[in-house]
């Protein structure tokens, strides 16, 4: 009977040891999962920030390109106006002079 009782106590101790190992393994696994989750969140945040940065950079470049194109168009128009003015200044002065003379007559 004592040997049966001893055997039961040994089995119970072994079961308790296995249970304790299970609790420790479970806790370690939960900590590992939490660590991996945090690492994924950090990585996801970094990737998101990089993508946002790339998008903003592309938008700024596109905006600068459009502004430069508009500036080029305005410069060309201004050059055309100046050219037109320099070509027609004498004619316009003559027309203005003639209209003043006609008004005064």
The first five atom37 places (N, CA, C, CB, O) and aatype in JSON, in Angstrom:
{
  "aatype": [20, 20, 20, 20, 20, 20, 20, 20, 20, 20, 20, 20, 20, 20, 20, 20, 20, 20, 20, 20, 20, 20, 20, 20, 20, 20, 20, 20, 20, 20, 20, 20, 20, 20, 20, 20, 20, 20, 20, 20, 20, 20, 20, 20, 20, 20, 20, 20, 20, 20, 20, 20, 20, 20, 20, 20, 20, 20, 20, 20, 20, 20, 20, 20, 20, 20, 20, 20, 20, 20, 20, 20, 20, 20, 20, 20, 20, 20, 20, 20, 20, 20, 20, 20, 20, 20, 20, 20, 20, 20, 20, 20, 20, 20, 20, 20, 20, 20, 20, 20, 20, 20, 20, 20, 20],
  "atom_mask": [
    [1, 1, 1, 1, 1],
    [1, 1, 1, 1, 1],
    [1, 1, 1, 1, 1],
    [1, 1, 1, 1, 1],
    [1, 1, 1, 1, 1],
    [1, 1, 1, 1, 1],
    [1, 1, 1, 1, 1],
    [1, 1, 1, 1, 1],
    [1, 1, 1, 1, 1],
    [1, 1, 1, 1, 1],
    [1, 1, 1, 1, 1],
    [1, 1, 1, 1, 1],
    [1, 1, 1, 1, 1],
    [1, 1, 1, 1, 1],
    [1, 1, 1, 1, 1],
    [1, 1, 1, 1, 1],
    [1, 1, 1, 1, 1],
    [1, 1, 1, 1, 1],
    [1, 1, 1, 1, 1],
    [1, 1, 1, 1, 1],
    [1, 1, 1, 1, 1],
    [1, 1, 1, 1, 1],
    [1, 1, 1, 1, 1],
    [1, 1, 1, 1, 1],
    [1, 1, 1, 1, 1],
    [1, 1, 1, 1, 1],
    [1, 1, 1, 1, 1],
    [1, 1, 1, 1, 1],
    [1, 1, 1, 1, 1],
    [1, 1, 1, 1, 1],
    [1, 1, 1, 1, 1],
    [1, 1, 1, 1, 1],
    [1, 1, 1, 1, 1],
    [1, 1, 1, 1, 1],
    [1, 1, 1, 1, 1],
    [1, 1, 1, 1, 1],
    [1, 1, 1, 1, 1],
    [1, 1, 1, 1, 1],
    [1, 1, 1, 1, 1],
    [1, 1, 1, 1, 1],
    [1, 1, 1, 1, 1],
    [1, 1, 1, 1, 1],
    [1, 1, 1, 1, 1],
    [1, 1, 1, 1, 1],
    [1, 1, 1, 1, 1],
    [1, 1, 1, 1, 1],
    [1, 1, 1, 1, 1],
    [1, 1, 1, 1, 1],
    [1, 1, 1, 1, 1],
    [1, 1, 1, 1, 1],
    [1, 1, 1, 1, 1],
    [1, 1, 1, 1, 1],
    [1, 1, 1, 1, 1],
    [1, 1, 1, 1, 1],
    [1, 1, 1, 1, 1],
    [1, 1, 1, 1, 1],
    [1, 1, 1, 1, 1],
    [1, 1, 1, 1, 1],
    [1, 1, 1, 1, 1],
    [1, 1, 1, 1, 1],
    [1, 1, 1, 1, 1],
    [1, 1, 1, 1, 1],
    [1, 1, 1, 1, 1],
    [1, 1, 1, 1, 1],
    [1, 1, 1, 1, 1],
    [1, 1, 1, 1, 1],
    [1, 1, 1, 1, 1],
    [1, 1, 1, 1, 1],
    [1, 1, 1, 1, 1],
    [1, 1, 1, 1, 1],
    [1, 1, 1, 1, 1],
    [1, 1, 1, 1, 1],
    [1, 1, 1, 1, 1],
    [1, 1, 1, 1, 1],
    [1, 1, 1, 1, 1],
    [1, 1, 1, 1, 1],
    [1, 1, 1, 1, 1],
    [1, 1, 1, 1, 1],
    [1, 1, 1, 1, 1],
    [1, 1, 1, 1, 1],
    [1, 1, 1, 1, 1],
    [1, 1, 1, 1, 1],
    [1, 1, 1, 1, 1],
    [1, 1, 1, 1, 1],
    [1, 1, 1, 1, 1],
    [1, 1, 1, 1, 1],
    [1, 1, 1, 1, 1],
    [1, 1, 1, 1, 1],
    [1, 1, 1, 1, 1],
    [1, 1, 1, 1, 1],
    [1, 1, 1, 1, 1],
    [1, 1, 1, 1, 1],
    [1, 1, 1, 1, 1],
    [1, 1, 1, 1, 1],
    [1, 1, 1, 1, 1],
    [1, 1, 1, 1, 1],
    [1, 1, 1, 1, 1],
    [1, 1, 1, 1, 1],
    [1, 1, 1, 1, 1],
    [1, 1, 1, 1, 1],
    [1, 1, 1, 1, 1],
    [1, 1, 1, 1, 1],
    [1, 1, 1, 1, 1],
    [1, 1, 1, 1, 1],
    [1, 1, 1, 1, 1]
  ],
  "atom_positions": [
    [[0.81, -1.18, 0.0], [0.0, 0.0, 0.0], [0.87, 1.26, 0.0], [-0.93, -0.01, 1.2], [0.59, 2.24, -0.69]],
    [[1.94, 1.2, 0.8], [2.84, 2.33, 0.84], [3.46, 2.58, -0.53], [3.93, 2.11, 1.88], [3.64, 3.73, -0.93]],
    [[3.77, 1.53, -1.24], [4.39, 1.69, -2.55], [3.4, 2.29, -3.54], [4.91, 0.35, -3.07], [3.79, 3.07, -4.41]],
    [[2.13, 1.95, -3.41], [1.09, 2.52, -4.28], [0.94, 4.01, -3.94], [-0.27, 1.77, -4.11], [0.85, 4.85, -4.83]],
    [[0.92, 4.3, -2.66], [0.8, 5.69, -2.24], [2.01, 6.49, -2.7], [0.64, 5.79, -0.71], [1.87, 7.63, -3.15]],
    [[3.2, 5.91, -2.59], [4.42, 6.56, -3.05], [4.34, 6.83, -4.55], [5.65, 5.7, -2.73], [4.7, 7.9, -5.04]],
    [[3.86, 5.82, -5.26], [3.74, 5.94, -6.72], [2.77, 7.06, -7.08], [3.28, 4.6, -7.35], [3.03, 7.85, -7.99]],
    [[1.66, 7.13, -6.37], [0.65, 8.18, -6.62], [1.27, 9.55, -6.34], [-0.62, 7.95, -5.75], [1.06, 10.49, -7.1]],
    [[2.02, 9.66, -5.23], [2.67, 10.93, -4.89], [3.68, 11.31, -5.97], [3.36, 10.84, -3.5], [3.76, 12.48, -6.35]],
    [[4.45, 10.35, -6.47], [5.42, 10.61, -7.54], [4.71, 11.08, -8.8], [6.26, 9.36, -7.83], [5.15, 12.01, -9.47]],
    [[3.62, 10.41, -9.12], [2.85, 10.77, -10.31], [2.29, 12.19, -10.15], [1.7, 9.75, -10.57], [2.31, 12.99, -11.09]],
    [[1.78, 12.48, -8.95], [1.24, 13.81, -8.7], [2.33, 14.87, -8.78], [0.56, 13.85, -7.32], [2.1, 15.94, -9.34]],
    [[3.52, 14.58, -8.24], [4.64, 15.52, -8.33], [5.05, 15.73, -9.78], [5.83, 15.01, -7.51], [5.31, 16.85, -10.21]],
    [[5.09, 14.63, -10.53], [5.45, 14.72, -11.96], [4.39, 15.51, -12.72], [5.6, 13.31, -12.58], [4.72, 16.31, -13.6]],
    [[3.13, 15.3, -12.38], [2.04, 16.04, -13.02], [2.15, 17.52, -12.68], [0.67, 15.48, -12.59], [1.94, 18.38, -13.54]],
    [[2.46, 17.83, -11.43], [2.62, 19.22, -11.01], [3.81, 19.86, -11.73], [2.82, 19.31, -9.48], [3.74, 21.01, -12.15]],
    [[4.89, 19.1, -11.88], [6.07, 19.59, -12.59], [5.71, 19.89, -14.06], [7.22, 18.56, -12.51], [6.09, 20.93, -14.59]],
    [[5.0, 18.98, -14.68], [4.57, 19.18, -16.08], [3.66, 20.39, -16.18], [3.84, 17.91, -16.63], [3.77, 21.19, -17.1]],
    [[2.75, 20.53, -15.2], [1.84, 21.68, -15.19], [2.62, 22.98, -15.01], [0.79, 21.53, -14.06], [2.33, 23.97, -15.69]],
    [[3.6, 22.99, -14.11], [4.42, 24.18, -13.9], [5.19, 24.53, -15.18], [5.41, 23.97, -12.73], [5.27, 25.7, -15.55]],
    [[5.74, 23.53, -15.85], [6.45, 23.75, -17.11], [5.5, 24.32, -18.16], [7.1, 22.44, -17.61], [5.86, 25.21, -18.93]],
    [[4.29, 23.78, -18.18], [3.27, 24.26, -19.13], [2.96, 25.74, -18.86], [1.98, 23.41, -19.02], [2.87, 26.54, -19.8]],
    [[2.79, 26.11, -17.59], [2.48, 27.49, -17.23], [3.63, 28.41, -17.66], [2.22, 27.62, -15.7], [3.39, 29.48, -18.21]],
    [[4.86, 27.99, -17.4], [6.02, 28.79, -17.79], [6.09, 28.9, -19.32], [7.33, 28.18, -17.23], [6.31, 29.99, -19.86]],
    [[5.91, 27.78, -20.01], [5.96, 27.79, -21.48], [4.85, 28.67, -22.05], [5.83, 26.34, -22.04], [5.06, 29.41, -23.01]],
    [[3.67, 28.58, -21.45], [2.55, 29.4, -21.91], [2.87, 30.88, -21.72], [1.24, 29.03, -21.15], [2.63, 31.68, -22.62]],
    [[3.4, 31.24, -20.56], [3.76, 32.63, -20.28], [4.84, 33.11, -21.24], [4.24, 32.78, -18.83], [4.76, 34.22, -21.77]],
    [[5.85, 32.27, -21.47], [6.91, 32.62, -22.42], [6.35, 32.83, -23.82], [8.0, 31.54, -22.45], [6.73, 33.76, -24.52]],
    [[5.44, 31.96, -24.21], [4.83, 32.07, -25.53], [4.01, 33.36, -25.64], [3.92, 30.84, -25.82], [4.07, 34.06, -26.66]],
    [[3.27, 33.68, -24.59], [2.49, 34.92, -24.6], [3.4, 36.14, -24.69], [1.61, 35.01, -23.34], [3.1, 37.1, -25.41]],
    [[4.52, 36.11, -23.96], [5.47, 37.22, -24.02], [6.1, 37.32, -25.41], [6.57, 37.05, -22.96], [6.29, 38.41, -25.95]],
    [[6.41, 36.17, -25.98], [6.98, 36.14, -27.33], [5.99, 36.7, -28.35], [7.38, 34.7, -27.72], [6.36, 37.47, -29.24]],
    [[4.75, 36.3, -28.21], [3.7, 36.79, -29.12], [3.55, 38.31, -28.97], [2.34, 36.08, -28.84], [3.44, 39.02, -29.97]],
    [[3.54, 38.79, -27.74], [3.42, 40.23, -27.49], [4.61, 40.99, -28.08], [3.32, 40.51, -25.99], [4.44, 42.05, -28.67]],
    [[5.81, 40.42, -27.92], [7.02, 41.04, -28.48], [6.92, 41.1, -30.0], [8.28, 40.26, -28.05], [7.2, 42.14, -30.6]],
    [[6.54, 40.02, -30.62], [6.41, 39.96, -32.08], [5.34, 40.94, -32.56], [6.06, 38.53, -32.55], [5.5, 41.59, -33.59]],
    [[4.26, 41.03, -31.8], [3.18, 41.97, -32.15], [3.71, 43.4, -32.13], [1.99, 41.83, -31.16], [3.44, 44.17, -33.05]],
    [[4.47, 43.75, -31.1], [5.03, 45.09, -31.01], [6.01, 45.34, -32.15], [5.72, 45.3, -29.66], [6.04, 46.43, -32.72]],
    [[6.82, 44.33, -32.48], [7.76, 44.48, -33.58], [7.03, 44.71, -34.9], [8.66, 43.24, -33.69], [7.45, 45.54, -35.7]],
    [[5.94, 43.99, -35.11], [5.14, 44.17, -36.33], [4.51, 45.56, -36.37], [4.03, 43.08, -36.42], [4.46, 46.2, -37.42]],
    [[4.04, 46.03, -35.22], [3.46, 47.37, -35.16], [4.5, 48.42, -35.48], [2.86, 47.63, -33.77], [4.23, 49.37, -36.22]],
    [[5.71, 48.26, -34.92], [6.8, 49.21, -35.19], [7.15, 49.2, -36.67], [8.05, 48.88, -34.34], [7.28, 50.25, -37.3]],
    [[7.3, 48.0, -37.22], [7.65, 47.86, -38.64], [6.55, 48.45, -39.52], [7.89, 46.37, -39.01], [6.83, 49.16, -40.49]],
    [[5.31, 48.16, -39.17], [4.18, 48.69, -39.93], [4.15, 50.21, -39.89], [2.85, 48.13, -39.39], [3.9, 50.86, -40.9]],
    [[4.43, 50.78, -38.71], [4.46, 52.23, -38.58], [5.6, 52.82, -39.41], [4.62, 52.63, -37.11], [5.42, 53.86, -40.05]],
    [[6.75, 52.17, -39.41], [7.88, 52.65, -40.2], [7.56, 52.62, -41.69], [9.14, 51.8, -39.93], [7.82, 53.57, -42.42]],
    [[6.97, 51.51, -42.13], [6.62, 51.37, -43.55], [5.59, 52.44, -43.92], [6.07, 49.94, -43.86], [5.67, 53.06, -44.98]],
    [[4.62, 52.64, -43.04], [3.58, 53.65, -43.3], [4.2, 55.04, -43.41], [2.51, 53.63, -42.2], [3.87, 55.8, -44.31]],
    [[5.09, 55.36, -42.48], [5.75, 56.68, -42.52], [6.58, 56.84, -43.79], [6.65, 56.87, -41.29], [6.58, 57.9, -44.4]],
    [[7.28, 55.77, -44.19], [8.08, 55.83, -45.41], [7.19, 56.05, -46.62], [8.91, 54.55, -45.59], [7.5, 56.86, -47.5]],
    [[6.07, 55.33, -46.69], [5.14, 55.48, -47.81], [4.56, 56.89, -47.85], [4.0, 54.45, -47.72], [4.48, 57.51, -48.91]],
    [[4.17, 57.41, -46.7], [3.64, 58.77, -46.63], [4.7, 59.76, -47.08], [3.16, 59.11, -45.19], [4.41, 60.69, -47.83]],
    [[5.93, 59.55, -46.62], [7.03, 60.43, -47.01], [7.25, 60.38, -48.52], [8.32, 60.03, -46.28], [7.46, 61.42, -49.16]],
    [[7.21, 59.18, -49.1], [7.38, 59.04, -50.55], [6.26, 59.73, -51.3], [7.44, 57.56, -50.94], [6.5, 60.4, -52.31]],
    [[5.04, 59.58, -50.81], [3.88, 60.2, -51.47], [4.0, 61.73, -51.39], [2.55, 59.73, -50.81], [3.76, 62.42, -52.38]],
    [[4.36, 62.23, -50.21], [4.51, 63.69, -50.06], [5.63, 64.22, -50.95], [4.79, 64.05, -48.59], [5.49, 65.28, -51.56]],
    [[6.73, 63.47, -51.03], [7.84, 63.89, -51.88], [7.4, 63.93, -53.35], [9.05, 62.93, -51.71], [7.7, 64.88, -54.07]],
    [[6.69, 62.89, -53.77], [6.21, 62.85, -55.16], [5.24, 64.0, -55.44], [5.52, 61.49, -55.45], [5.29, 64.61, -56.5]],
    [[4.37, 64.29, -54.47], [3.43, 65.4, -54.64], [4.17, 66.73, -54.73], [2.43, 65.43, -53.48], [3.83, 67.58, -55.55]],
    [[5.19, 66.92, -53.88], [5.97, 68.17, -53.93], [6.69, 68.3, -55.27], [7.0, 68.23, -52.77], [6.73, 69.38, -55.86]],
    [[7.25, 67.19, -55.74], [7.95, 67.23, -57.03], [6.98, 67.55, -58.16], [8.65, 65.9, -57.3], [7.31, 68.33, -59.05]],
    [[5.8, 66.95, -58.11], [4.8, 67.22, -59.14], [4.34, 68.68, -59.08], [3.59, 66.27, -58.98], [4.16, 69.33, -60.11]],
    [[4.16, 69.17, -57.87], [3.76, 70.57, -57.69], [4.84, 71.51, -58.22], [3.48, 70.87, -56.2], [4.54, 72.48, -58.91]],
    [[6.1, 71.22, -57.89], [7.2, 72.05, -58.38], [7.29, 72.0, -59.91], [8.53, 71.6, -57.76], [7.57, 73.01, -60.55]],
    [[7.05, 70.83, -60.47], [7.07, 70.68, -61.93], [5.97, 71.53, -62.57], [6.9, 69.19, -62.33], [6.21, 72.23, -63.55]],
    [[4.77, 71.47, -61.99], [3.66, 72.26, -62.53], [3.93, 73.76, -62.4], [2.36, 71.9, -61.81], [3.65, 74.53, -63.31]],
    [[4.48, 74.15, -61.27], [4.81, 75.57, -61.07], [5.86, 76.01, -62.08], [5.32, 75.82, -59.63], [5.76, 77.09, -62.65]],
    [[6.86, 75.17, -62.31], [7.9, 75.5, -63.28], [7.32, 75.6, -64.69], [9.03, 74.44, -63.25], [7.68, 76.49, -65.45]],
    [[6.41, 74.68, -65.03], [5.77, 74.72, -66.34], [4.96, 76.01, -66.51], [4.87, 73.49, -66.55], [5.0, 76.65, -67.56]],
    [[4.21, 76.38, -65.46], [3.43, 77.62, -65.51], [4.36, 78.83, -65.62], [2.54, 77.75, -64.26], [4.07, 79.77, -66.37]],
    [[5.45, 78.8, -64.89], [6.41, 79.89, -64.94], [7.0, 80.02, -66.35], [7.53, 79.67, -63.91], [7.16, 81.12, -66.86]],
    [[7.32, 78.88, -66.96], [7.85, 78.89, -68.33], [6.84, 79.47, -69.31], [8.24, 77.47, -68.76], [7.19, 80.26, -70.18]],
    [[5.57, 79.07, -69.16], [4.52, 79.6, -70.04], [4.39, 81.1, -69.85], [3.15, 78.9, -69.75], [4.29, 81.84, -70.83]],
    [[4.41, 81.56, -68.62], [4.29, 83.0, -68.35], [5.48, 83.77, -68.93], [4.19, 83.26, -66.84], [5.32, 84.85, -69.49]],
    [[6.66, 83.2, -68.8], [7.85, 83.86, -69.36], [7.76, 83.94, -70.87], [9.13, 83.11, -68.94], [8.13, 84.96, -71.46]],
    [[7.27, 82.89, -71.51], [7.12, 82.9, -72.97], [6.09, 83.95, -73.39], [6.7, 81.52, -73.48], [6.3, 84.68, -74.35]],
    [[4.97, 84.0, -72.64], [3.94, 84.99, -72.96], [4.49, 86.4, -72.78], [2.7, 84.79, -72.08], [4.24, 87.28, -73.61]],
    [[5.21, 86.61, -71.72], [5.79, 87.92, -71.47], [6.77, 88.3, -72.58], [6.49, 87.96, -70.11], [6.81, 89.44, -73.03]],
    [[7.57, 87.32, -73.01], [8.52, 87.57, -74.09], [7.78, 87.92, -75.38], [9.43, 86.34, -74.32], [8.19, 88.81, -76.12]],
    [[6.66, 87.21, -75.64], [5.86, 87.51, -76.83], [5.26, 88.92, -76.74], [4.74, 86.47, -77.0], [5.26, 89.66, -77.72]],
    [[4.75, 89.29, -75.56], [4.2, 90.63, -75.37], [5.27, 91.69, -75.58], [3.57, 90.77, -73.98], [5.03, 92.71, -76.23]],
    [[6.44, 91.47, -75.03], [7.54, 92.44, -75.18], [7.96, 92.54, -76.65], [8.75, 92.03, -74.31], [8.22, 93.64, -77.15]],
    [[8.02, 91.41, -77.32], [8.38, 91.4, -78.74], [7.33, 92.16, -79.55], [8.53, 89.94, -79.26], [7.65, 92.97, -80.41]],
    [[6.07, 91.86, -79.24], [4.96, 92.55, -79.93], [5.03, 94.05, -79.65], [3.58, 91.97, -79.47], [4.82, 94.86, -80.56]],
    [[5.31, 94.41, -78.43], [5.41, 95.83, -78.07], [6.56, 96.5, -78.82], [5.61, 95.98, -76.55], [6.4, 97.59, -79.37]],
    [[7.72, 95.84, -78.82], [8.87, 96.46, -79.49], [8.65, 96.56, -81.0], [10.15, 95.67, -79.19], [9.13, 97.5, -81.63]],
    [[7.95, 95.6, -81.59], [7.69, 95.65, -83.04], [6.68, 96.74, -83.39], [7.17, 94.29, -83.53], [6.78, 97.37, -84.44]],
    [[5.72, 96.98, -82.5], [4.61, 97.87, -82.84], [4.66, 99.22, -82.13], [3.32, 97.21, -82.52], [3.76, 100.04, -82.32]],
    [[5.67, 99.48, -81.35], [5.74, 100.74, -80.6], [5.65, 101.95, -81.54], [7.03, 100.79, -79.78], [4.87, 102.87, -81.31]],
    [[6.45, 101.93, -82.57], [6.46, 103.08, -83.5], [5.09, 103.24, -84.14], [7.55, 102.9, -84.6], [4.59, 104.37, -84.26]],
    [[4.48, 102.16, -84.57], [3.16, 102.21, -85.19], [2.12, 102.77, -84.22], [2.73, 100.82, -85.69], [1.32, 103.63, -84.57]],
    [[2.14, 102.26, -82.99], [1.17, 102.73, -81.99], [1.4, 104.2, -81.65], [1.26, 101.87, -80.73], [0.44, 104.94, -81.45]],
    [[2.64, 104.6, -81.57], [2.93, 106.02, -81.3], [2.39, 106.89, -82.43], [4.46, 106.26, -81.14], [1.8, 107.95, -82.2]],
    [[2.59, 106.43, -83.65], [2.1, 107.18, -84.81], [0.58, 107.26, -84.79], [2.58, 106.52, -86.13], [0.01, 108.32, -85.02]],
    [[-0.08, 106.11, -84.5], [-1.54, 106.1, -84.46], [-2.06, 107.02, -83.34], [-2.06, 104.67, -84.25], [-3.04, 107.74, -83.53]],
    [[-1.41, 106.98, -82.2], [-1.81, 107.84, -81.09], [-1.63, 109.31, -81.47], [-0.99, 107.5, -79.83], [-2.5, 110.15, -81.2]],
    [[-0.5, 109.61, -82.08], [-0.21, 110.99, -82.5], [-1.27, 111.46, -83.5], [1.21, 111.09, -83.14], [-1.78, 112.58, -83.4]],
    [[-1.6, 110.59, -84.46], [-2.6, 110.96, -85.47], [-3.97, 111.14, -84.85], [-2.66, 109.9, -86.58], [-4.71, 112.05, -85.23]],
    [[-4.31, 110.3, -83.88], [-5.64, 110.45, -83.27], [-5.71, 111.72, -82.43], [-5.98, 109.22, -82.4], [-6.77, 112.34, -82.34]],
    [[-4.6, 112.12, -81.82], [-4.56, 113.36, -81.06], [-4.71, 114.54, -82.01], [-3.25, 113.48, -80.24], [-5.42, 115.5, -81.71]],
    [[-4.03, 114.47, -83.14], [-4.12, 115.55, -84.12], [-5.54, 115.65, -84.68], [-3.09, 115.33, -85.26], [-6.07, 116.75, -84.85]],
    [[-6.16, 114.48, -84.96], [-7.53, 114.51, -85.49], [-8.5, 115.08, -84.47], [-7.96, 113.12, -85.91], [-9.45, 115.77, -84.84]],
    [[-8.28, 114.8, -83.2], [-9.16, 115.31, -82.16], [-9.0, 116.83, -82.06], [-8.86, 114.64, -80.8], [-9.98, 117.55, -81.86]],
    [[-7.77, 117.32, -82.2], [-7.53, 118.74, -82.03], [-7.92, 119.55, -83.28], [-6.06, 118.99, -81.7], [-7.98, 120.77, -83.22]],
    [[-8.18, 118.91, -84.37], [-8.56, 119.64, -85.59], [-10.01, 119.99, -85.58], [-8.24, 118.82, -86.84], [-10.51, 120.61, -86.53]]
  ]
}
